[in-house]
Amino acid sequence: MPTETNIVTPLHQKPQQQQQQQQMENTDLMCNPVVTFEKLLHHHGLQMQHLFEKYYDSQLHRGQLRQSLTLLLQTLKSGNKLVILGCGKSHLIASKSVATLRSVGIPSAILHPTEAMHGDMGLIQLGDALLVCSSGGETDEIIQFLKYASSPLAPLPLQKSVKIGVCAKPESTISLMCDSLVLLPQRYPESEVQDGLKAPTLSTTSMLVILDCLTISLSEMYYNGDLSLRSQIFNASHPSGGIGRSQASTAPISPELTKTDHIGKLPKPLNELNLLQTIVLYDWIQWGSHIVPSKLIQKLYAEWKNGGNLLETFPLEEFLERHVKEHT
């Protein structure tokens, strides 16, 4: 009597199939985050470009910046200090800016609005300036502090202090409560590029970059353009760490690149071909005594080219001569 043969599927095949499926799923899980990472990095780059263009094209942004720098310099030259106020992530970024200012010998302090309302506002002395940091410009704790600062109950040094807002929108509540502004124009809200997540990323990056640019620019003014003195003070403040080791090193140092290594010069007499070649090759353009972004020259060239009678009224060279000065 023939025996019945049972065909059994090898047990090792099922785990192998599961392993292959798991590997595919893991690959998918890794691909999506990498794509997200690259997308966010791209949007951070676009946001930086947006800041750059606004500060070159907008009279509002440039005008408010000049006014704010002037007020801050007057404060420091009078022997007073800069107090940076922030809440949440802005407070953390403000702390970094205070550290940078102190490292170049500029008197500064950090203040949290909640702690200020519990006695810490006493660090503000007569003649000090307040740099009020709030990307959205609607931070409740800061608004309450500024309301108190404008009341007759507030200490006189706080009432009299110059208040400069660092905000995205000039029409925000905090912006309207300040004497001057340093603006943080945002191209789009985080939720649009983070699948609905409102976690501050683009706004905090913008805050950090703008405050870095502000502090370094202010330090240049503070030392009357003596960059060597500024560097000496900075180096003396960093005896440890990588910076300290680099100061102590006696190894030969490579010569610094000069500005001319990165800047294209427009020849005179100027023709369109020379201009187009130069603005494609270089990010910065020297026109006479002025050094401007290549994008500005591109913009002016487009205005001249599309201006109809401008082609006949003003030669290209004369047109640039007239308009570059307006942006510098």
C-alpha positions in Angstrom: 0.0 0.0 0.0 1.6 3.2 -1.1 2.4 5.7 1.6 1.0 9.2 1.5 3.8 11.8 1.1 3.3 15.2 2.7 5.1 18.0 0.9 6.2 20.5 3.5 7.3 24.0 2.6 10.8 24.6 4.2 10.4 26.7 7.3 13.3 29.0 6.4 11.4 30.5 3.4 8.8 32.3 5.5 11.3 34.2 7.7 13.3 35.0 4.6 10.3 36.5 2.9 9.5 38.5 6.0 13.0 39.7 6.2 12.9 40.9 2.6 9.7 42.7 3.2 11.1 44.3 6.4 14.1 45.4 4.4 11.9 47.1 1.8 9.9 48.8 4.5 13.0 50.0 6.2 14.3 51.4 2.9 11.0 53.3 2.5 11.2 54.6 6.0 14.8 55.9 5.4 14.0 57.3 1.9 11.2 59.6 3.1 13.1 61.2 6.0 16.1 61.8 3.7 13.8 63.5 1.1 12.2 65.6 3.9 15.7 66.5 5.2 16.7 67.7 1.7 13.5 69.6 1.2 13.8 71.5 4.5 17.4 72.3 3.8 16.4 73.7 0.4 13.7 75.8 2.0 16.2 77.1 4.6 18.3 78.2 1.7 15.3 79.9 0.0 14.6 81.7 3.3 18.1 83.0 3.5 17.9 84.2 -0.1 14.6 85.9 0.8 16.2 87.8 3.7 19.1 88.8 1.4 16.8 90.2 -1.3 14.6 92.1 1.1 17.5 93.9 2.7 18.9 94.9 -0.7 15.6 95.8 -2.4 13.4 97.2 0.4 13.8 100.8 1.6 11.7 99.9 4.7 14.1 97.1 5.8 17.3 99.1 5.0 15.9 102.3 6.6 14.8 100.6 9.8 18.2 98.7 10.0 20.2 102.0 9.7 18.0 103.7 12.3 18.3 100.7 14.7 22.1 100.6 14.3 22.4 104.3 14.9 20.3 104.1 18.1 22.3 101.1 19.4 25.6 102.8 18.7 24.5 106.0 20.5 23.6 103.8 23.5 27.0 102.1 23.6 29.0 105.3 22.9 27.2 106.9 25.9 28.7 104.2 28.1 25.5 102.2 28.4 24.7 98.6 27.5 22.5 96.6 25.2 19.9 94.3 26.9 18.4 91.6 24.7 15.0 90.4 25.6 13.5 87.1 24.4 11.1 84.3 25.3 11.3 80.6 24.4 13.5 79.8 21.4 14.2 83.6 21.0 15.6 83.7 24.5 18.1 80.9 23.6 19.1 82.7 20.5 19.4 86.0 22.3 21.8 84.3 24.8 24.1 83.4 21.9 24.0 87.0 20.6 24.9 88.4 24.1 27.8 86.0 24.2 29.0 87.2 20.8 28.7 90.9 21.8 30.6 90.3 25.1 33.4 88.4 23.2 34.1 91.6 21.2 34.0 93.8 24.3 30.5 95.2 23.9 28.5 95.5 27.2 25.3 93.5 26.9 22.9 91.4 29.0 20.2 88.9 28.5 16.7 89.3 30.0 13.6 87.0 30.1 10.3 88.9 30.2 8.8 86.7 32.9 11.9 87.1 35.1 11.9 90.8 34.4 8.4 91.1 35.8 9.6 89.4 39.0 12.4 91.8 39.7 15.1 91.3 37.0 14.2 94.5 35.2 16.4 96.1 37.8 19.4 95.3 35.6 18.2 98.0 33.1 20.0 101.2 33.8 19.3 104.7 32.6 20.4 105.0 29.0 20.4 101.3 28.2 18.8 100.0 25.0 16.4 97.0 24.7 16.5 94.7 21.7 13.2 92.9 21.9 13.2 89.5 20.0 9.9 87.9 18.9 9.7 86.4 15.4 5.9 86.5 15.4 5.7 89.7 17.2 2.8 88.5 19.4 4.5 86.9 22.4 2.2 87.5 25.4 4.9 87.7 28.0 6.8 90.4 26.0 3.6 92.4 25.3 2.8 92.5 29.0 6.3 93.6 29.8 6.3 96.4 27.2 2.9 97.6 28.4 4.3 97.8 31.9 7.4 99.5 30.6 5.3 102.3 29.1 3.3 102.8 32.3 4.2 105.4 35.0 4.6 102.6 37.5 7.7 101.2 35.7 11.2 102.2 36.8 12.4 105.3 35.1 15.4 103.6 33.3 12.9 101.1 31.8 10.5 103.8 30.7 13.3 105.8 29.1 15.0 102.9 27.4 15.2 102.7 23.6 13.2 99.7 22.4 14.1 98.0 19.1 12.0 95.1 17.9 13.3 92.1 16.1 10.2 90.8 14.4 8.9 89.4 11.1 6.1 91.9 10.5 6.2 95.7 11.0 2.5 95.6 11.8 2.8 93.1 14.7 1.8 94.2 18.2 5.4 94.2 19.5 6.7 96.0 16.4 4.2 98.8 17.0 5.3 99.1 20.6 9.0 99.7 19.7 10.9 102.8 18.6 12.7 101.1 15.7 12.8 97.7 14.0 15.1 95.0 12.7 12.8 93.0 10.4 12.8 89.2 9.8 10.7 88.8 6.6 9.6 85.2 6.3 8.9 83.7 2.9 6.4 81.1 4.1 5.3 79.7 7.5 6.9 76.5 8.8 3.6 74.6 8.6 3.6 74.9 4.8 7.0 73.1 4.4 6.7 70.7 7.4 3.5 68.9 6.6 1.4 71.0 9.1 4.0 71.0 11.9 4.4 74.5 13.3 7.7 73.8 15.1 9.9 77.0 14.7 12.7 76.2 12.3 12.8 78.8 9.5 11.9 81.6 11.8 14.6 80.6 14.4 17.2 80.3 11.7 16.3 83.7 10.4 16.4 85.2 14.0 19.9 83.7 14.5 21.3 84.9 11.2 19.9 88.4 11.5 21.2 88.8 15.0 24.6 87.5 14.0 24.7 90.0 11.2 23.5 92.8 13.5 26.0 92.1 16.2 29.0 91.9 13.9 27.9 95.1 12.0 27.4 96.9 15.3 30.9 95.8 16.5 32.4 97.3 13.4 30.7 100.6 14.2 31.6 100.4 17.9 35.3 100.3 17.1 35.1 103.0 14.4 36.0 100.5 11.7 39.2 99.4 13.4 38.9 95.7 12.6 42.3 95.0 13.9 41.4 96.2 17.4 38.2 94.3 17.3 40.1 91.1 16.5 42.6 91.7 19.3 39.8 92.1 21.8 38.0 89.0 20.5 41.2 86.9 20.5 42.1 88.0 24.1 38.6 86.8 25.2 39.2 83.3 23.8 42.4 81.8 25.4 40.8 78.3 25.4 39.2 75.9 22.9 39.9 75.8 19.2 40.1 79.5 18.8 42.6 79.7 21.7 44.8 77.0 20.2 44.8 78.7 16.8 46.0 81.9 18.5 48.8 80.0 20.3 49.9 78.1 17.2 53.2 79.3 15.7 52.6 77.4 12.4 52.6 79.6 9.3 49.2 80.8 8.4 47.9 80.9 4.8 47.4 84.4 3.5 43.9 85.6 3.7 41.8 85.9 0.6 41.1 89.5 -0.3 37.8 90.8 -1.5 39.1 91.0 -5.0 39.4 87.2 -5.1 35.6 87.0 -5.1 34.5 90.1 -6.9 34.0 90.7 -10.6 34.9 94.1 -12.0 32.9 95.6 -14.8 35.2 97.2 -17.4 34.7 100.6 -18.9 33.6 101.4 -21.5 30.9 98.8 -20.8 29.0 96.7 -23.3 26.2 94.2 -22.7 28.4 91.1 -23.5 31.0 92.1 -20.8 28.2 92.8 -18.3 26.4 89.5 -18.9 29.6 87.4 -18.7 30.6 89.1 -15.4 27.3 88.8 -13.6 27.1 85.1 -14.5 30.6 84.4 -13.1 30.6 86.4 -9.9 28.3 86.8 -6.9 29.6 90.3 -6.2 30.3 93.1 -8.7 32.6 96.1 -8.3 31.2 99.2 -10.1 33.4 102.2 -9.5 33.9 102.5 -5.8 30.8 100.4 -5.0 30.6 96.7 -4.4 27.1 95.3 -4.9 25.5 91.9 -5.3 25.4 90.5 -8.8 21.6 90.1 -8.4 21.3 93.9 -8.1 23.2 94.4 -11.4 21.0 91.7 -13.0 17.9 93.5 -11.8 19.1 96.9 -13.0 20.0 95.4 -16.4 16.6 93.9 -16.8 15.0 97.3 -15.9 17.1 99.0 -18.5 16.6 96.3 -21.2 12.8 96.3 -20.7 12.5 100.0 -20.3 11.8 100.9 -23.9 12.9 104.5 -24.3 15.5 104.0 -21.6 17.7 102.3 -24.2 17.8 105.5 -26.2 17.7 108.0 -23.3 20.4 106.4 -21.1 23.3 104.3 -22.3 23.7 101.2 -20.1 26.8 102.5 -18.4 25.1 105.8 -17.5 22.0 104.0 -16.3 24.0 101.8 -13.9 26.0 104.8 -12.7 22.8 106.6 -11.7 21.0 103.6 -10.0 23.8 101.7 -8.3 24.4 104.7 -6.0 20.7 104.5 -4.9 21.3 101.0 -3.5 24.5 101.7 -1.7 
